[in-house]
Structure formats: structure tokens, C-alpha cells
Amino acid sequence: MRTAALLPASNARRRGVLRAVQVSLALIVFIAFLMPMFEISAMRGLGLRNPAGGNGLTMLSVADSLSESIAKAIRRAQLPEGVVAPIGEQVEGLRATGVCVTVGFVCAALLLFVTYTENLGVVYRRFRKPAMCALCAVAAGCLLAAVFSFQRFAAQVEAAIAAADPALEKVTNAFLQDGAPPVLQISPWAFVALGGLLLLLLAQVLLPRLEGGRRPSLLWFALPALVMYTSFVIGPAVSSIYLGFTSWDGITSASMRFIGWDNYRAILQSARFWGAATNTVLIAAVFTVLVNLLSLALAMAADKVAWGKNLFRSAFYVPVLISGIVAGFIWKIMFNYSFGVLNHIFNAMGLGSIRFLDIMPNALLSIIFVLIWQQAGYYMIIYLAALQGIPVELTEAARIDGASGRQVFRHITIPMLAGSFTINLTLALINGMKIFDQIAVMTDGGPGFSTETITYMIYKVGFGEMRQGYGTALAVILFLIIMVFGGLQVTMLRKREVQL
């Protein structure tokens, strides 16, 4: 009996592992297609800074730029009409590389979408395996064709450079940088994508059919929203990983050259980043603790008040409805050293004015105060809903047994709020780590960089200093930090929850 009871759980666990494996493989393939699979260096007229590395769309852009540059070089050389430089005949091979990789990228996106939605419980019935195998085969075939086309292009360019005709040689030399022949090579990302596709195809053939999805009718109903969210949120977020490996300035395509891990090395060696990271962790930790203590106190007060419950709840929640920018402006005026309301009160009391935003640590504490003031009402609502869900019988039985108010709070209220603690602590940690509005309005990251967080540094670097590639790498690091801290927090808090 015990073995039979464990079988469904074991099968569910196995299905979960198989789905996770397929989603991981599809994600690796998708990222590999985003990365530069082909690299061209020491060649003029590419429209990109050398070395030019890119995926399918980049290769199409390179092919167009090279065609235009060849046409201009032929006109400058004043060759007879109808004469084509040997290097010009090979541009179509480069364009074919771009087309093949682009088609493979579309197949990789479809593979990721199918495996991702299947992991959510969508059931694709009998057409799933043939469709997955076809997508894997088409993507792998396109990638192999792209590799073959690129290698053929490289060989033909070498042959064109060795052409004996002086007039044609003049045209060809116009594309040589410092007289050096171009270096055309295939990056490891092409082989990563090919290996991932083969493993994914092998998984479709060898692994058993995945059954036991959740109600397919409801998930198919939600599929349009999932498509929109994937297209405009998940897709761009995953695609931005590639930008972190480039020197893109956010405006010109000529600046988008692949520089590998240079952005990440520069970030980890930057004292400004470590200062921003320290501020981020400090704000998130202090805000998470204090806002939950305050919101729990507000919830208990609003739950116990005898009259005007709706009035108090609305009053506590009103700051949540105010925009972060507006809240920042309000408190910046109130904190003003010369004419702020708070300093006016302090002066009237004989305490003197306080520099809230001009010196540290006052500036950082002021930002945390505003953040708590604005968001405490939001977390209060969650605690209040949990408090009202505690059975009255439990507290009454505890009081009949002689428990004091403190004992009821410690042994009944706190354990019953464990689920709310998990939610609120996690949300507060995430919101504290991505604070932006209040800093932008109140301190602009100052004085100096003393109140700058990673989120605000991303904005200043990406849009102020026009280093989008560097800023995107910062965003990836912030995502990893939030994922690690949030995951650890949820894991620890889940263990303390009371299962009702």
C-alpha cells in the first residue's frame, strides 16, 4: 500500500525533472542563437567596429553594409560597367549565413515557448513530439548550413584577395585593414547551440511522453496573455543578456561590438559598483525589517480598532496610491534645509536645522524613511487579511486555558501569519533592492555617489553616460543578486510556515 501511494508522487517528480531538463536545454539553445556565432575582424566597411561578431540579424546587416561598400569601391576604381570584384560575388554567402541563423533562431524561440508552456501545464497532445523533433531538426540543419556558408565565404574571400588582376586587387584591398587579410572564424556559441539541439532532439526520441498536465482548457484560455508576456517581457529580458557582452551605446549600431566579459570584469573592479551594491543591500535589509514591523503593528491596530475601521485603513493605505516620484518631491520639500516644514518645526523648538539630504548617513536614512512611509500600507493590507483569517476559536481556547495576550500573539498569531511573513518579506526585499524613484528625485545618487544603488547606477550609466552594454550587464548582476537573496529567504521562511 505504501509503495502504491508513493508512485503518483514519484511520477510527478519525474515529469517535473524531465520538463525542467527540456526547458533548460531550450533556454541554452535560445541564448546561444542570441550570442555572436560568427566573427569577422580586420575588414573595413562592415558598418560595425572591428572585430564584428554577431548572430543572424547581425550577419545580414554586415552583408548589406559590405555590399554597399563594395559598390562604392567599384565606382571609385572606375572599373568598366559590368565588372564585378571577386569579393563582391561572395557577399551572398554571408547573407545566406544570416538567413539560416535567423531561421534557426525562430525555431529556437518556438522550442523555448513550447517547453516553457508545457512546464506550466499546457498539454499539446499527439502533435507535440513530431513538432519538437521537426523544430530541432530544422534549427540544427539551418545552423549547419550557416556554418558551411560562412566557411565557404571565408575561403572565397581568401581567393578573392589573391586575385591577380590589378584593378580588382585595388577594390579588394579597399577592405583590408592595415593590409591584413580578414580573420573569419566560428565562435563556440554555434557549437553550443548545435549540441543543445542534438540533446533536445535526443530527449524527444528517448524520453517517455509527458502526461499529467494541469487542466489544459484553462491554460489554453490563458495562452494569449502568456504569448504577450513572453513576447514583451520574457523575450526582451533574455535577449538583453547578449547586450551585456557588447559595447553598445544605445544609439548607433556601429558601437555594438562583442567584447566578451569585459563589462563584467569592469563592473567587479569598480569601486562605484561596490558602493552601490552596499547601499542596495543596506536599504533592502533595513527597509525589509522596519516596514514589516510597522505594517504588522498597523494591521493589528486597524484590526482591533472599535470604530472608524475603514477610515483608519484608508488613511494608512493612501500613501501607497501616491507615485514614487510625487512622494519623493513631497518629502524633498519637507526635508529642505532652508524652508522645509520639518526644519521649521525643529527651529521653533530650538533644536536647529538638520541636513537631511546633504550629508551621510542622513540622506540614506531619509530615503529609507520615505520608502517605509509610502509602502507600509501595502504590506499592512496583507497582514490584515491574514489576521482576519485566524479562527476565533483558537484565540478563545487559548484565553480560556489562561494564556496572556503576549502568549496568544507569540504562539498563535505569529505562526498563523507565517505565510504572510513569507510574502511580505520577499516583496519588501525585492522592492528595496530595486528602489529608484525616491533616489532620482531626492538625492540624484548624491552627495557624490553615496546614495547610489545598483538600479540607479544602471540608469545613470545606460542613459546618462550612454553605455547601454555596461548598464545591461549591471542589470543582469542585479537580477542574479535578487534571485539569490530572494530564493534563500523564501526557502528559509517556507520551513517555518504552518500548514493548515
C-alpha positions as CSV (number, residue, x, y, z in Angstrom):
1,M,0.0,0.0,0.0
2,R,2.8,2.4,0.9
3,T,4.6,1.7,-2.4
4,A,1.4,2.2,-4.4
5,A,0.8,5.5,-2.7
6,L,4.2,6.8,-3.5
7,L,4.0,6.0,-7.2
8,P,2.0,9.1,-8.2
9,A,4.3,11.4,-6.4
10,S,7.3,9.7,-7.9
11,N,5.8,10.0,-11.4
12,A,5.0,13.7,-10.8
13,R,8.6,14.3,-9.7
14,R,10.0,12.5,-12.7
15,R,7.8,14.6,-15.0
16,G,8.9,17.7,-13.3
17,V,12.6,16.8,-13.8
18,L,12.1,15.9,-17.4
19,R,10.2,19.2,-18.1
20,A,12.9,21.2,-16.3
21,V,15.7,19.5,-18.4
22,Q,13.9,20.3,-21.6
23,V,13.3,23.9,-20.6
24,S,16.9,24.3,-19.7
25,L,18.1,22.8,-23.0
26,A,15.8,25.0,-24.9
27,L,16.9,28.1,-23.0
28,I,20.6,27.3,-23.6
29,V,19.9,26.9,-27.3
30,F,17.9,30.2,-27.4
31,I,20.7,32.1,-25.7
32,A,23.3,30.5,-27.9
33,F,21.4,31.8,-31.0
34,L,21.4,35.3,-29.5
35,M,25.2,35.3,-29.0
36,P,27.7,36.0,-31.8
37,M,28.2,32.8,-33.7
38,F,30.4,34.2,-36.4
39,E,33.3,36.7,-36.1
40,I,34.9,38.9,-38.7
41,S,37.9,41.1,-37.9
42,A,40.4,43.2,-39.8
43,M,37.9,44.1,-42.5
44,R,36.7,47.5,-43.4
45,G,33.2,48.6,-44.5
46,L,31.3,46.3,-42.2
47,G,29.2,49.0,-40.6
48,L,30.4,47.7,-37.2
49,R,33.5,48.3,-35.2
50,N,36.1,45.5,-35.6
51,P,36.0,42.8,-34.6
52,A,32.5,42.3,-35.8
53,G,30.7,39.4,-34.1
54,G,27.1,38.6,-34.4
55,N,24.1,36.4,-34.8
56,G,21.9,36.0,-37.8
57,L,20.5,39.5,-37.9
58,T,23.9,41.0,-37.4
59,M,25.3,38.9,-40.3
60,L,22.5,40.2,-42.6
61,S,23.4,43.8,-41.6
62,V,27.1,43.0,-42.3
63,A,26.2,41.6,-45.7
64,D,24.2,44.8,-46.6
65,S,27.0,47.1,-45.4
66,L,29.6,45.1,-47.3
67,S,27.6,45.2,-50.5
68,E,27.2,49.0,-50.3
69,S,30.9,49.4,-49.5
70,I,31.9,47.2,-52.5
71,A,29.7,49.2,-54.8
72,K,31.3,52.4,-53.7
73,A,34.8,50.9,-54.1
74,I,34.0,49.8,-57.6
75,R,32.8,53.3,-58.5
76,R,35.9,54.8,-57.1
77,A,38.1,52.4,-59.0
78,Q,36.2,53.4,-62.2
79,L,36.0,49.8,-63.5
80,P,34.2,49.1,-66.7
81,E,30.5,48.6,-66.4
82,G,29.5,45.0,-65.7
83,V,32.8,44.1,-64.0
84,V,32.3,42.5,-60.6
85,A,35.1,42.3,-58.0
86,P,35.6,38.7,-56.8
87,I,35.0,39.7,-53.2
88,G,31.6,41.1,-54.2
89,E,30.4,37.7,-55.6
90,Q,30.8,36.2,-52.1
91,V,28.6,38.5,-50.2
92,E,25.6,36.3,-50.9
93,G,27.3,33.5,-49.0
94,L,27.4,35.8,-46.0
95,R,23.8,36.8,-46.5
96,A,22.8,33.1,-46.6
97,T,24.6,32.6,-43.3
98,G,22.5,35.4,-41.8
99,V,19.2,33.9,-43.2
100,C,20.0,30.4,-41.9
101,V,20.9,31.6,-38.4
102,T,17.7,33.8,-38.3
103,V,15.5,30.9,-39.3
104,G,17.3,28.7,-36.7
105,F,16.7,31.5,-34.1
106,V,13.0,31.5,-34.8
107,C,12.9,27.7,-34.3
108,A,14.8,28.0,-31.1
109,A,12.3,30.6,-29.8
110,L,9.4,28.2,-30.7
111,L,11.2,25.4,-28.9
112,L,11.6,27.5,-25.8
113,F,8.0,28.6,-25.9
114,V,6.7,25.0,-26.3
115,T,8.8,23.6,-23.5
116,Y,8.1,26.6,-21.2
117,T,4.3,26.5,-21.7
118,E,4.4,22.7,-21.3
119,N,6.2,23.2,-18.0
120,L,3.2,25.4,-16.9
121,G,0.8,22.5,-17.7
122,V,-0.3,23.1,-21.3
123,V,-0.9,19.7,-23.0
124,Y,0.0,19.5,-26.7
125,R,-1.4,16.0,-27.3
126,R,-0.1,13.8,-30.0
127,F,1.5,16.5,-32.2
128,R,4.0,17.6,-29.6
129,K,6.7,15.1,-30.3
130,P,6.7,15.4,-34.1
131,A,6.6,19.2,-33.8
132,M,9.5,19.3,-31.4
133,C,11.6,16.9,-33.5
134,A,10.9,19.0,-36.6
135,L,11.9,22.2,-34.9
136,C,15.1,20.7,-33.6
137,A,15.9,19.2,-37.0
138,V,15.2,22.5,-38.8
139,A,17.2,24.6,-36.4
140,A,20.2,22.2,-36.5
141,G,20.0,22.0,-40.3
142,C,19.9,25.8,-40.6
143,L,22.9,26.1,-38.2
144,L,24.9,23.5,-40.2
145,A,24.0,25.3,-43.4
146,A,25.1,28.6,-41.8
147,V,28.4,27.2,-40.7
148,F,29.0,25.7,-44.2
149,S,28.1,29.0,-45.9
150,F,30.4,31.0,-43.6
151,Q,33.3,28.7,-44.2
152,R,32.7,28.9,-47.9
153,F,32.6,32.7,-47.7
154,A,35.9,32.7,-45.8
155,A,37.6,30.5,-48.4
156,Q,36.2,32.6,-51.3
157,V,37.4,35.9,-49.6
158,E,40.9,34.4,-49.4
159,A,40.7,33.5,-53.0
160,A,39.5,37.0,-54.0
161,I,42.4,38.6,-52.1
162,A,44.8,36.5,-54.1
163,A,43.3,37.7,-57.4
164,A,46.0,38.7,-60.0
165,D,44.0,41.4,-61.8
166,P,45.5,44.8,-60.5
167,A,42.2,46.6,-60.9
168,L,40.2,44.1,-59.0
169,E,43.0,43.8,-56.5
170,K,42.7,47.5,-55.8
171,V,39.0,47.0,-55.0
172,T,39.7,44.1,-52.8
173,N,42.5,45.9,-50.9
174,A,40.0,48.6,-50.0
175,F,38.6,46.2,-47.4
176,L,41.8,45.1,-45.9
177,Q,42.6,46.8,-42.6
178,D,46.3,47.7,-42.3
179,G,46.9,45.4,-45.2
180,A,46.0,42.3,-43.2
181,P,43.6,39.7,-44.5
182,P,40.3,39.4,-42.6
183,V,40.0,36.9,-39.9
184,L,36.8,34.9,-40.2
185,Q,36.0,32.3,-37.6
186,I,33.1,30.5,-36.0
187,S,32.6,31.1,-32.3
188,P,31.9,28.4,-29.7
189,W,28.3,29.5,-29.4
190,A,27.5,27.8,-32.7
191,F,28.6,24.5,-31.3
192,V,26.8,25.1,-28.0
193,A,23.6,25.7,-30.0
194,L,24.2,22.6,-32.1
195,G,25.0,20.4,-29.1
196,G,21.9,21.7,-27.2
197,L,19.7,21.0,-30.3
198,L,21.0,17.4,-30.6
199,L,20.4,16.8,-26.9
200,L,16.9,18.2,-27.1
201,L,16.2,16.1,-30.2
202,L,17.6,13.0,-28.4
203,A,15.3,13.8,-25.4
204,Q,12.2,13.8,-27.6
205,V,13.1,10.4,-29.0
206,L,14.2,8.6,-25.9
207,L,12.2,10.2,-23.1
208,P,8.7,8.9,-22.4
209,R,5.7,11.0,-23.3
210,L,5.0,13.7,-20.6
211,E,1.5,13.2,-19.2
212,G,-0.4,14.6,-16.3
213,G,-0.5,18.3,-17.2
214,R,-3.0,20.5,-15.4
215,R,-6.3,21.4,-16.9
216,P,-5.5,22.2,-20.5
217,S,-8.7,24.1,-21.2
218,L,-7.9,26.8,-18.6
219,L,-4.2,27.1,-19.7
220,W,-5.2,27.4,-23.3
221,F,-7.5,30.1,-22.3
222,A,-4.6,32.0,-20.7
223,L,-2.3,31.3,-23.6
224,P,-2.9,34.7,-25.4
225,A,-1.8,36.6,-22.3
226,L,1.2,34.2,-21.9
227,V,2.2,34.9,-25.5
228,M,2.1,38.7,-24.9
229,Y,4.0,38.4,-21.7
230,T,6.6,36.1,-23.3
231,S,7.0,38.4,-26.3
232,F,7.3,41.7,-24.5
233,V,8.8,40.8,-21.1
234,I,10.5,37.4,-21.0
235,G,11.8,37.5,-24.6
236,P,13.4,41.0,-24.3
237,A,14.7,40.1,-20.8
238,V,16.5,37.0,-22.2
239,S,17.6,38.9,-25.3
240,S,19.2,41.6,-23.2
241,I,21.7,39.1,-21.9
242,Y,23.6,39.4,-25.2
243,L,23.7,43.2,-24.8
244,G,25.7,42.8,-21.6
245,F,28.5,41.3,-23.8
246,T,28.7,44.3,-26.1
247,S,29.9,47.8,-26.1
248,W,26.6,49.2,-27.4
249,D,26.0,52.9,-26.6
250,G,22.2,52.6,-27.0
251,I,22.0,54.6,-30.2
252,T,24.3,53.5,-33.1
253,S,24.7,50.0,-34.4
254,A,28.3,50.7,-35.1
255,S,29.0,50.6,-31.4
256,M,27.5,47.2,-30.9
257,R,30.6,45.0,-31.0
258,F,31.1,41.9,-28.9
259,I,33.6,42.4,-26.1
260,G,33.0,39.2,-24.1
261,W,33.3,39.5,-20.4
262,D,34.9,43.0,-20.4
263,N,31.8,44.7,-19.0
264,Y,31.5,42.2,-16.1
265,R,35.2,42.5,-15.3
266,A,35.0,46.3,-15.3
267,I,32.0,46.1,-13.0
268,L,33.6,43.8,-10.5
269,Q,36.7,46.0,-10.4
270,S,34.7,49.3,-10.0
271,A,34.6,50.9,-6.5
272,R,31.5,52.7,-7.6
273,F,29.7,49.4,-8.2
274,W,30.6,48.0,-4.8
275,G,29.5,51.2,-3.1
276,A,26.1,50.9,-5.0
277,A,25.9,47.3,-4.0
278,T,26.5,48.1,-0.4
279,N,23.8,50.8,-0.5
280,T,21.4,48.4,-2.2
281,V,21.8,45.6,0.4
282,L,21.7,48.1,3.3
283,I,18.5,49.8,2.1
284,A,16.9,46.4,1.3
285,A,17.8,44.9,4.7
286,V,16.7,47.9,6.8
287,F,13.6,48.6,4.8
288,T,12.5,44.9,4.9
289,V,12.8,44.7,8.7
290,L,11.3,48.1,9.6
291,V,8.4,48.1,7.1
292,N,7.2,44.7,8.2
293,L,7.3,45.6,11.8
294,L,5.4,48.8,11.2
295,S,2.9,47.3,8.8
296,L,2.2,44.4,11.3
297,A,1.6,47.0,14.0
298,L,-0.7,49.0,11.8
299,A,-2.6,45.8,10.8
300,M,-3.1,44.8,14.4
301,A,-4.2,48.4,15.3
302,A,-6.6,48.5,12.3
303,D,-8.0,45.1,13.2
304,K,-8.6,46.0,16.9
305,V,-10.0,49.5,16.5
306,A,-13.6,49.7,17.7
307,W,-14.9,52.4,15.4
308,G,-13.8,54.0,12.1
309,K,-12.1,50.9,10.8
310,N,-12.5,51.9,7.2
311,L,-11.2,55.4,7.9
312,F,-8.0,54.1,9.5
313,R,-7.4,51.5,6.9
314,S,-7.8,54.1,4.1
315,A,-5.6,56.6,5.9
316,F,-2.8,54.0,6.2
317,Y,-3.2,52.9,2.6
318,V,-3.3,56.4,1.0
319,P,0.5,56.8,0.6
320,V,0.6,53.6,-1.5
321,L,-1.5,55.3,-4.1
322,I,0.9,58.2,-4.5
323,S,3.5,57.9,-7.2
324,G,7.1,57.3,-6.1
325,I,8.2,60.4,-8.0
326,V,5.5,62.6,-6.3
327,A,6.3,61.1,-2.9
328,G,9.9,62.0,-3.5
329,F,9.1,65.6,-4.4
330,I,6.8,66.0,-1.4
331,W,9.5,64.8,1.1
332,K,12.3,66.6,-0.7
333,I,10.4,69.9,0.0
334,M,9.7,68.8,3.6
335,F,13.3,67.9,4.2
336,N,14.7,71.1,2.7
337,Y,17.3,72.7,4.9
338,S,16.2,76.3,4.4
339,F,12.4,76.3,4.2
340,G,11.4,72.7,4.9
341,V,8.5,72.0,7.2
342,L,10.5,69.7,9.5
343,N,13.3,72.1,9.9
344,H,10.9,74.9,10.6
345,I,9.4,72.9,13.4
346,F,12.8,72.0,14.8
347,N,13.9,75.6,14.7
348,A,10.7,76.6,16.6
349,M,11.6,74.0,19.2
350,G,15.1,75.4,19.5
351,L,16.8,72.2,18.1
352,G,18.2,73.8,14.9
353,S,18.0,72.7,11.3
354,I,19.1,69.2,10.2
355,R,20.7,68.5,6.9
356,F,18.5,65.5,5.8
357,L,19.6,65.1,2.2
358,D,23.1,66.8,2.1
359,I,25.2,64.6,4.3
360,M,25.6,60.9,5.1
361,P,24.1,58.9,6.7
362,N,21.1,61.3,6.9
363,A,20.5,61.1,3.2
364,L,20.3,57.3,3.1
365,L,18.1,57.2,6.3
366,S,15.8,59.8,4.7
367,I,15.3,57.7,1.6
368,I,14.6,54.6,3.7
369,F,12.1,56.6,5.8
370,V,10.2,57.8,2.7
371,L,10.1,54.3,1.3
372,I,8.7,52.9,4.5
373,W,6.1,55.7,4.8
374,Q,4.9,55.1,1.2
375,Q,4.7,51.3,1.2
376,A,3.8,50.3,4.8
377,G,0.1,50.4,3.9
378,Y,0.5,47.9,1.1
379,Y,2.0,45.3,3.4
380,M,-0.5,46.2,6.1
381,I,-3.3,45.0,3.9
382,I,-1.7,41.6,3.5
383,Y,-1.2,41.2,7.3
384,L,-4.7,42.5,7.9
385,A,-6.2,39.8,5.6
386,A,-4.2,37.1,7.4
387,L,-5.2,38.4,10.8
388,Q,-8.9,38.2,9.9
389,G,-8.4,34.7,8.7
390,I,-7.2,33.4,12.1
391,P,-10.0,31.3,13.6
392,V,-11.6,32.9,16.6
393,E,-11.9,29.6,18.3
394,L,-8.1,29.3,18.6
395,T,-7.6,32.6,20.5
396,E,-10.7,31.9,22.7
397,A,-9.5,28.5,23.6
398,A,-6.0,29.9,24.5
399,R,-7.5,32.6,26.7
400,I,-9.7,30.0,28.5
401,D,-6.6,28.0,29.2
402,G,-5.1,31.0,30.8
403,A,-2.8,32.3,28.0
404,S,-1.9,36.0,28.2
405,G,-2.1,38.4,25.3
406,R,1.6,38.1,24.7
407,Q,1.4,34.3,24.7
408,V,-1.5,34.3,22.3
409,F,0.4,36.7,20.0
410,R,3.6,34.6,20.2
411,H,2.2,31.1,19.9
412,I,-0.9,31.6,17.8
413,T,-0.8,34.9,15.9
414,I,2.8,34.7,14.7
415,P,2.6,31.1,13.5
416,M,-0.7,31.7,11.7
417,L,0.9,34.7,9.9
418,A,3.9,32.7,8.6
419,G,2.5,32.6,5.0
420,S,2.0,36.4,5.1
421,F,5.6,36.9,6.5
422,T,6.9,34.9,3.5
423,I,5.1,37.1,1.0
424,N,5.7,40.4,2.7
425,L,9.4,39.8,3.5
426,T,10.1,38.6,-0.1
427,L,8.2,41.5,-1.7
428,A,9.9,44.0,0.6
429,L,13.3,42.7,-0.1
430,I,12.7,42.9,-3.9
431,N,11.2,46.4,-3.7
432,G,14.1,47.5,-1.5
433,M,16.7,46.2,-3.9
434,K,15.1,47.9,-7.0
435,I,14.4,51.3,-5.4
436,F,14.7,54.1,-8.0
437,D,12.1,56.9,-7.9
438,Q,12.9,58.3,-4.5
439,I,16.6,58.4,-5.1
440,A,16.2,60.0,-8.5
441,V,14.1,62.8,-7.1
442,M,15.5,63.3,-3.6
443,T,19.3,62.9,-3.9
444,D,20.2,62.0,-7.6
445,G,22.5,59.5,-6.1
446,G,24.4,62.1,-4.0
447,P,26.1,63.5,-2.3
448,G,28.6,62.2,-4.7
449,F,27.7,58.5,-5.2
450,S,26.9,57.9,-1.5
451,T,23.2,57.1,-2.0
452,E,23.5,55.5,-5.4
453,T,22.1,52.0,-5.7
454,I,22.6,49.4,-8.4
455,T,19.2,50.3,-10.0
456,Y,20.1,54.0,-10.1
457,M,23.6,53.2,-11.4
458,I,22.0,51.2,-14.2
459,Y,20.0,54.3,-15.2
460,K,22.9,56.7,-14.9
461,V,25.3,54.5,-16.8
462,G,22.9,53.4,-19.5
463,F,21.1,56.7,-20.2
464,G,23.4,59.3,-18.8
465,E,26.7,58.0,-19.8
466,M,25.4,56.2,-22.9
467,R,26.9,52.8,-22.0
468,Q,23.9,50.5,-22.6
469,G,26.0,47.4,-22.8
470,Y,27.6,48.1,-19.4
471,G,24.2,49.0,-17.9
472,T,22.7,45.8,-19.2
473,A,25.5,43.8,-17.6
474,L,24.7,45.6,-14.3
475,A,21.0,44.7,-14.7
476,V,22.0,41.0,-15.2
477,I,24.1,41.2,-12.0
478,L,21.2,42.8,-10.1
479,F,18.8,40.1,-11.3
480,L,21.2,37.4,-10.0
481,I,21.5,39.1,-6.7
482,I,17.8,39.4,-6.2
483,M,17.3,35.8,-7.3
484,V,19.9,34.5,-4.9
485,F,18.7,36.6,-1.9
486,G,15.0,36.1,-2.6
487,G,15.5,32.4,-3.1
488,L,17.3,31.9,0.1
489,Q,14.8,34.0,2.0
490,V,11.8,32.1,0.6
491,T,13.5,28.8,1.3
492,M,14.1,29.6,5.0
493,L,10.7,31.2,5.5
494,R,8.8,28.3,3.9
495,K,10.2,25.9,6.5
496,R,8.6,27.9,9.3
497,E,5.2,28.2,7.8
498,V,2.3,26.5,9.4
499,Q,0.4,24.1,7.1
500,L,-3.2,24.3,7.9
